[in-house]
Amino acid sequence: MVDPRVCPSKAAVELADAVRRFGPQYSSQYGHCLMPSQKRALSDIAACCTREMGGRLYRCDDCDETFWRYHCCRNRACPKCHANQARQWLAERQAELLPCEYFHVVVTVPSELRAVFRNNQKLLYGLLMQVSATALKDLCAHKRHLGALPGILSVLHTWNGRLGYHPHVHLLITGGGITSDGNHWEPARGEFLVPVVVLSRKIAAQFRAALEGAAPALFADIPAAVWQREWVSFCKHYGQGNDAVLTYLSRYVFRTAITNSRIVDMDQTHVTFRWKDRGAGAWRIDRLPGVEFLRRFLQHVLPRGFHKVRYYGLWHPSNGHQSDRAWLLLILAAPADAAQPRRTSSLSEALSELTELADPAPREAAAPPCPTCGSCRTQLLGEYPRLGVP
């Protein structure tokens, strides 16, 4: 029988390996300033798929070998665990998608405000998401732009390719919406939704006002010159129907700051990882001291209880009836011979892309193949409880 205390060997380097090697040193140097969510992430990722998490003992019917399959930590910052959660979430979103055009908007925080964001994450992240969606709804309400209420999905990201601190919000917006009387679906005008320059200025003004109202002492500490800095927004026509939406969701919603596939190597002092240089369209390599690598990673662990995915407009939970009405209006407005959205194939394609982007996590509900002979004829023999759990 295989000793349950021994974790199966891995050929590739994972984030968990870096956490186990450099985590104690990092905690020794910076433990006093770690948020509870960051401490939990270090603990969970280090224990992920090890004896500490508990697991199941299996036996292979073909070669008669026994082996352990340990449980995942399920921490949302762990690159090994988020793939299965994303698959389930993505499948559930299938029923909400509207067969219409979609737009992708990105709102980026000016560099002068990043230090303030870093020190007041829960408050400012929430304000950024709320203000960005409100500014979009306000502009879409004008008849010269859309004249309707769209559906908005907002996703917070805080990193760039090199794991630098770069808070920004991705928003997926329906290319159309329900008019104020509730009787019409108003489509977007081609590939135009709202003027980006106006949107950027509106977000900047509303964010300043929201921060002054929510935290006047914090607002007073920010130099006046910071508010002269132009905010940058980006808006792109993303396509029509479920293909566009599911591709967007698979790319953005459950992505973590770094995946295991991007970690190239690790030695006694450094971690080497690759990142995509978007400007040059090429992959680059960075080699960082292990403690610095963890520092960069941990700054993207969100505060406990913070929701990085939020819904606004037609997709806000309080507007569930409006979303159903949008479906009806779109169906009534469509030509009688119009093809129905390719829901099943689109979901399959999006799940395939998600699998490529994310790290595969073991499916605990199914009997795993034998690591010795590869046979799928394996049987569950028993459970191994998580340490500290009776």
C-alpha positions as semicolon CSV with decimal commas, in nm:
position;residue;x (nm);y (nm);z (nm)
1;M;0,000;0,000;0,000
2;V;0,119;0,349;-0,085
3;D;0,199;0,566;0,216
4;P;-0,074;0,838;0,236
5;R;0,181;1,085;0,369
6;V;0,372;1,085;0,041
7;C;0,246;1,318;-0,230
8;P;0,280;1,179;-0,584
9;S;0,584;1,318;-0,764
10;K;0,529;1,590;-1,027
11;A;0,746;1,654;-1,326
12;A;0,638;2,015;-1,373
13;V;0,685;2,301;-1,128
14;E;0,364;2,435;-0,974
15;L;0,275;2,742;-0,774
16;A;0,230;2,513;-0,475
17;D;0,596;2,410;-0,499
18;A;0,703;2,775;-0,480
19;V;0,471;2,835;-0,185
20;R;0,611;2,537;0,005
21;R;0,971;2,637;-0,063
22;F;0,956;3,013;-0,015
23;G;0,638;3,055;0,193
24;P;0,807;3,021;0,535
25;Q;1,070;3,279;0,440
26;Y;0,803;3,513;0,305
27;S;0,590;3,478;0,618
28;S;0,894;3,548;0,833
29;Q;0,962;3,875;0,651
30;Y;0,610;3,997;0,573
31;G;0,375;3,798;0,796
32;H;0,290;4,107;1,001
33;C;0,129;4,279;0,702
34;L;-0,048;3,983;0,540
35;M;-0,425;4,000;0,504
36;P;-0,623;3,702;0,640
37;S;-0,711;3,601;0,284
38;Q;-0,341;3,600;0,187
39;K;-0,247;3,385;0,486
40;R;-0,525;3,146;0,397
41;A;-0,412;3,132;0,033
42;L;-0,057;3,040;0,136
43;S;-0,186;2,770;0,368
44;D;-0,439;2,625;0,124
45;I;-0,214;2,625;-0,182
46;A;0,070;2,462;0,009
47;A;-0,166;2,185;0,126
48;C;-0,356;2,145;-0,203
49;C;-0,361;1,783;-0,322
50;T;-0,153;1,664;-0,027
51;R;-0,221;1,451;0,278
52;E;-0,319;1,762;0,476
53;M;-0,633;1,798;0,263
54;G;-0,732;1,436;0,304
55;G;-0,824;1,214;0,014
56;R;-0,940;0,877;-0,115
57;L;-0,766;0,544;-0,141
58;Y;-0,818;0,347;-0,465
59;R;-0,719;0,003;-0,592
60;C;-0,660;-0,089;-0,955
61;D;-0,844;-0,405;-1,066
62;D;-0,588;-0,472;-1,339
63;C;-0,250;-0,437;-1,165
64;D;-0,379;-0,459;-0,806
65;E;-0,185;-0,147;-0,704
66;T;-0,331;0,093;-0,450
67;F;-0,290;0,468;-0,467
68;W;-0,413;0,788;-0,302
69;R;-0,592;1,078;-0,465
70;Y;-0,580;1,382;-0,238
71;H;-0,844;1,655;-0,232
72;C;-0,801;2,007;-0,373
73;C;-0,798;2,315;-0,151
74;R;-1,071;2,498;-0,351
75;N;-0,913;2,835;-0,277
76;R;-1,007;3,080;-0,551
77;A;-0,645;3,197;-0,579
78;C;-0,519;2,844;-0,647
79;P;-0,458;2,782;-1,019
80;K;-0,512;2,407;-0,974
81;C;-0,862;2,442;-0,832
82;H;-1,042;2,707;-1,029
83;A;-1,089;2,514;-1,355
84;N;-1,365;2,282;-1,235
85;Q;-1,542;2,568;-1,056
86;A;-1,529;2,770;-1,378
87;R;-1,676;2,484;-1,582
88;Q;-1,976;2,457;-1,352
89;W;-2,028;2,834;-1,336
90;L;-2,001;2,866;-1,713
91;A;-2,258;2,593;-1,770
92;E;-2,500;2,767;-1,532
93;R;-2,460;3,098;-1,716
94;Q;-2,581;2,936;-2,037
95;A;-2,945;3,000;-1,949
96;E;-2,884;3,374;-1,896
97;L;-2,721;3,458;-2,228
98;L;-2,912;3,678;-2,471
99;P;-2,885;3,615;-2,849
100;C;-2,759;3,963;-2,936
101;E;-2,447;4,163;-3,009
102;Y;-2,195;4,213;-2,725
103;F;-1,930;4,469;-2,636
104;H;-1,618;4,441;-2,423
105;V;-1,516;4,740;-2,210
106;V;-1,200;4,770;-1,999
107;V;-1,164;5,042;-1,733
108;T;-0,812;5,097;-1,597
109;V;-0,714;5,278;-1,277
110;P;-0,454;5,556;-1,329
111;S;-0,109;5,466;-1,197
112;E;-0,122;5,758;-0,950
113;L;-0,411;5,590;-0,766
114;R;-0,268;5,239;-0,745
115;A;-0,103;5,288;-0,406
116;V;-0,434;5,411;-0,262
117;F;-0,611;5,109;-0,411
118;R;-0,354;4,870;-0,268
119;N;-0,407;5,006;0,085
120;N;-0,788;5,021;0,064
121;Q;-0,875;4,726;-0,154
122;K;-1,222;4,620;-0,048
123;L;-1,363;4,972;-0,056
124;L;-1,198;5,093;-0,376
125;Y;-1,240;4,773;-0,575
126;G;-1,611;4,783;-0,498
127;L;-1,639;5,150;-0,590
128;L;-1,452;5,095;-0,915
129;M;-1,687;4,815;-1,023
130;Q;-2,001;5,004;-0,919
131;V;-1,899;5,335;-1,076
132;S;-1,788;5,176;-1,405
133;A;-2,122;4,998;-1,446
134;T;-2,322;5,305;-1,343
135;A;-2,140;5,529;-1,590
136;L;-2,208;5,278;-1,868
137;K;-2,576;5,256;-1,777
138;D;-2,603;5,636;-1,767
139;L;-2,455;5,676;-2,114
140;C;-2,657;5,387;-2,259
141;A;-2,974;5,552;-2,125
142;H;-2,921;5,850;-2,360
143;K;-3,114;5,808;-2,684
144;R;-2,827;5,935;-2,892
145;H;-2,620;5,635;-2,780
146;L;-2,855;5,345;-2,706
147;G;-3,163;5,468;-2,522
148;A;-3,206;5,147;-2,325
149;L;-3,092;4,944;-2,025
150;P;-2,830;4,679;-2,120
151;G;-2,708;4,375;-1,932
152;I;-2,361;4,415;-1,776
153;L;-2,123;4,157;-1,634
154;S;-1,826;4,307;-1,446
155;V;-1,506;4,118;-1,360
156;L;-1,221;4,264;-1,150
157;H;-0,858;4,189;-1,239
158;T;-0,559;4,333;-1,053
159;W;-0,257;4,205;-1,247
160;N;-0,062;4,235;-1,568
161;G;0,142;3,961;-1,735
162;R;0,444;4,014;-1,510
163;L;0,229;3,993;-1,196
164;G;0,257;4,368;-1,144
165;Y;-0,021;4,555;-0,964
166;H;-0,258;4,683;-1,232
167;P;-0,622;4,704;-1,110
168;H;-0,877;4,718;-1,389
169;V;-1,228;4,600;-1,466
170;H;-1,350;4,398;-1,763
171;L;-1,715;4,451;-1,854
172;L;-1,925;4,249;-2,094
173;I;-2,225;4,452;-2,217
174;T;-2,519;4,342;-2,428
175;G;-2,529;4,528;-2,757
176;G;-2,879;4,652;-2,689
177;G;-3,128;4,676;-2,409
178;I;-3,486;4,725;-2,301
179;T;-3,633;5,072;-2,344
180;S;-3,766;5,260;-2,042
181;D;-4,126;5,167;-2,124
182;G;-4,030;4,800;-2,113
183;N;-4,192;4,727;-2,450
184;H;-3,901;4,733;-2,694
185;W;-3,556;4,587;-2,746
186;E;-3,329;4,863;-2,875
187;P;-3,021;4,723;-3,055
188;A;-2,683;4,897;-3,061
189;R;-2,597;5,098;-3,369
190;G;-2,357;4,870;-3,549
191;E;-2,020;4,852;-3,375
192;F;-2,079;5,164;-3,165
193;L;-2,205;5,158;-2,808
194;V;-2,087;5,470;-2,621
195;P;-1,812;5,732;-2,678
196;V;-1,502;5,609;-2,497
197;V;-1,362;5,953;-2,412
198;V;-1,689;6,059;-2,254
199;L;-1,709;5,728;-2,067
200;S;-1,358;5,772;-1,925
201;R;-1,429;6,124;-1,800
202;K;-1,764;6,020;-1,655
203;I;-1,606;5,731;-1,463
204;A;-1,330;5,958;-1,331
205;A;-1,581;6,220;-1,209
206;Q;-1,820;5,967;-1,056
207;F;-1,540;5,776;-0,885
208;R;-1,405;6,094;-0,730
209;A;-1,751;6,189;-0,603
210;A;-1,821;5,837;-0,474
211;L;-1,490;5,819;-0,287
212;E;-1,540;6,164;-0,131
213;G;-1,882;6,057;-0,008
214;A;-1,781;5,710;0,115
215;A;-1,445;5,794;0,275
216;P;-1,389;6,171;0,313
217;A;-1,073;6,129;0,525
218;L;-0,914;5,902;0,264
219;F;-1,021;6,140;-0,014
220;A;-0,859;6,434;0,168
221;D;-0,523;6,253;0,175
222;I;-0,510;6,219;-0,206
223;P;-0,326;6,508;-0,377
224;A;-0,552;6,720;-0,593
225;A;-0,318;6,672;-0,891
226;V;-0,410;6,303;-0,902
227;W;-0,760;6,389;-1,016
228;Q;-0,621;6,575;-1,318
229;R;-0,496;6,244;-1,458
230;E;-0,697;6,107;-1,749
231;W;-0,864;5,772;-1,694
232;V;-0,835;5,521;-1,978
233;S;-1,123;5,311;-2,104
234;F;-1,137;5,072;-2,396
235;C;-1,447;4,954;-2,582
236;K;-1,457;4,688;-2,851
237;H;-1,740;4,528;-3,043
238;Y;-1,712;4,165;-2,938
239;G;-1,944;3,982;-3,173
240;Q;-2,288;3,830;-3,188
241;G;-2,449;3,562;-2,975
242;N;-2,327;3,294;-2,742
243;D;-1,994;3,228;-2,912
244;A;-1,872;3,576;-2,819
245;V;-2,005;3,559;-2,465
246;L;-1,872;3,215;-2,377
247;T;-1,531;3,295;-2,520
248;Y;-1,523;3,609;-2,305
249;L;-1,632;3,425;-1,994
250;S;-1,381;3,144;-2,040
251;R;-1,098;3,395;-2,081
252;Y;-1,171;3,640;-1,803
253;V;-1,407;3,535;-1,528
254;F;-1,211;3,266;-1,343
255;R;-0,858;3,339;-1,452
256;T;-0,603;3,356;-1,169
257;A;-0,298;3,583;-1,159
258;I;-0,074;3,303;-1,283
259;T;-0,134;2,947;-1,402
260;N;0,097;2,655;-1,335
261;S;0,164;2,623;-1,707
262;R;0,341;2,962;-1,701
263;I;0,590;2,859;-1,431
264;V;0,898;2,742;-1,618
265;D;1,146;2,652;-1,345
266;M;1,238;2,688;-0,979
267;D;1,568;2,647;-0,795
268;Q;1,675;2,706;-0,437
269;T;1,648;3,085;-0,464
270;H;1,447;3,187;-0,772
271;V;1,129;3,119;-0,971
272;T;1,121;3,154;-1,349
273;F;0,794;3,218;-1,532
274;R;0,680;3,329;-1,875
275;W;0,446;3,614;-1,963
276;K;0,287;3,748;-2,279
277;D;0,415;4,080;-2,408
278;R;0,097;4,207;-2,571
279;G;0,268;4,497;-2,742
280;A;0,525;4,277;-2,915
281;G;0,299;3,975;-2,950
282;A;0,567;3,751;-2,800
283;W;0,633;3,551;-2,484
284;R;0,898;3,677;-2,240
285;I;1,077;3,516;-1,947
286;D;1,121;3,665;-1,597
287;R;1,336;3,517;-1,318
288;L;1,256;3,648;-0,971
289;P;1,376;3,570;-0,619
290;G;1,127;3,331;-0,462
291;V;1,012;3,577;-0,196
292;E;0,958;3,850;-0,457
293;F;0,763;3,606;-0,675
294;L;0,530;3,530;-0,384
295;R;0,497;3,900;-0,303
296;R;0,382;3,972;-0,656
297;F;0,140;3,680;-0,654
298;L;-0,012;3,754;-0,313
299;Q;-0,095;4,115;-0,397
300;H;-0,362;3,971;-0,628
301;V;-0,533;3,763;-0,359
302;L;-0,858;3,949;-0,299
303;P;-0,990;4,043;0,047
304;R;-1,205;3,783;0,216
305;G;-1,568;3,801;0,106
306;F;-1,507;4,028;-0,193
307;H;-1,705;3,933;-0,506
308;K;-1,491;3,979;-0,817
309;V;-1,782;3,900;-1,053
310;R;-2,088;4,125;-1,038
311;Y;-2,401;4,184;-1,245
312;Y;-2,568;4,512;-1,336
313;G;-2,850;4,639;-1,552
314;L;-3,064;4,363;-1,702
315;W;-2,846;4,102;-1,534
316;H;-2,873;4,244;-1,184
317;P;-3,045;3,991;-0,955
318;S;-3,327;4,237;-0,888
319;N;-3,400;4,259;-1,262
320;G;-3,455;3,889;-1,331
321;H;-3,796;3,962;-1,485
322;Q;-3,635;4,216;-1,717
323;S;-3,386;3,959;-1,847
324;D;-3,672;3,720;-1,924
325;R;-3,856;4,002;-2,098
326;A;-3,546;4,077;-2,305
327;W;-3,545;3,717;-2,429
328;L;-3,907;3,749;-2,538
329;L;-3,852;4,082;-2,711
330;L;-3,547;3,949;-2,897
331;I;-3,739;3,643;-3,014
332;L;-4,030;3,854;-3,133
333;A;-3,794;4,093;-3,316
334;A;-3,599;3,816;-3,491
335;P;-3,696;3,710;-3,846
336;A;-3,907;3,397;-3,858
337;D;-3,639;3,202;-4,045
338;A;-3,351;3,322;-3,826
339;A;-3,122;3,050;-3,703
340;Q;-3,133;2,979;-3,333
341;P;-2,816;3,037;-3,127
342;R;-2,579;2,740;-3,130
343;R;-2,596;2,695;-2,756
344;T;-2,461;2,342;-2,717
345;S;-2,169;2,368;-2,957
346;S;-2,075;2,712;-2,826
347;L;-2,062;2,588;-2,469
348;S;-1,848;2,293;-2,576
349;E;-1,605;2,521;-2,757
350;A;-1,583;2,760;-2,460
351;L;-1,522;2,477;-2,216
352;S;-1,244;2,347;-2,440
353;E;-1,077;2,689;-2,441
354;L;-1,117;2,715;-2,065
355;T;-0,944;2,378;-2,026
356;E;-0,649;2,504;-2,232
357;L;-0,618;2,825;-2,028
358;A;-0,660;2,671;-1,686
359;D;-0,476;2,402;-1,497
360;P;-0,656;2,069;-1,484
361;A;-0,786;1,978;-1,141
362;P;-0,862;1,621;-1,044
363;R;-1,231;1,539;-1,058
364;E;-1,290;1,398;-0,716
365;A;-1,634;1,256;-0,795
366;A;-1,502;1,013;-1,058
367;A;-1,268;0,717;-1,006
368;P;-0,926;0,828;-1,136
369;P;-0,710;0,616;-1,367
370;C;-0,433;0,406;-1,215
371;P;-0,102;0,600;-1,208
372;T;0,090;0,273;-1,252
373;C;-0,076;0,109;-1,552
374;G;-0,324;0,372;-1,668
375;S;-0,627;0,149;-1,627
376;C;-0,964;0,312;-1,557
377;R;-1,085;0,003;-1,371
378;T;-1,022;0,143;-1,025
379;Q;-1,226;0,109;-0,706
380;L;-1,266;0,337;-0,406
381;L;-1,144;0,164;-0,090
382;G;-1,186;0,437;0,169
383;E;-1,168;0,799;0,276
384;Y;-0,873;0,974;0,439
385;P;-0,995;1,271;0,649
386;R;-0,840;1,615;0,636
387;L;-0,590;1,668;0,915
388;G;-0,757;1,820;1,220
389;V;-1,103;1,709;1,105
390;P;-1,256;1,416;1,295
